[in-house]
Amino acid sequence: MRTLFIIIGFVFAITFTSCATRVVVQPSNVKVIKVAPKHHKIIVIKGKRYYFWNGRYYKKTKRGYVIVKV
């Protein structure tokens, strides 16, 4: 009986736990701009904030601003 509980516990632990982690890989051609220029404009599209300057849209990230397609 004890071994049955151990086996059931082991199967339960394997089934309901996950070792998966989130891995985010940035493409190598992404350019990060550290500081937005003074003449940038803040635009809200569908509730999300984008920054616009030089004819491009940027999104703020932890590392800076990156170009996005809107």
C-alpha positions, 0 to 999 in steps of 0.5 A, spaced: 500 500 500 505 504 501 508 503 494 502 504 491 501 511 494 509 513 492 507 511 485 501 515 485 504 521 488 510 520 483 505 520 477 502 526 480 508 530 481 510 529 474 503 530 471 502 537 474 509 540 474 512 543 469 519 545 467 518 549 461 520 556 462 519 562 457 525 564 452 524 570 448 529 571 443 530 578 440 532 578 432 539 580 432 537 586 427 533 590 432 535 596 434 534 599 441 534 607 441 536 609 449 532 615 449 526 618 445 528 625 442 524 631 445 520 632 439 517 625 439 509 624 439 505 619 444 500 616 440 495 611 443 492 606 438 487 600 441 489 602 448 497 601 447 502 607 447 506 608 441 511 613 440 512 617 433 518 620 430 522 620 424 516 617 420 516 611 424 512 608 430 516 605 436 514 601 443 517 603 449 521 597 452 525 595 458 532 597 454 529 603 450 525 604 444 524 599 438 521 600 431 514 596 431 509 596 425 502 598 427 
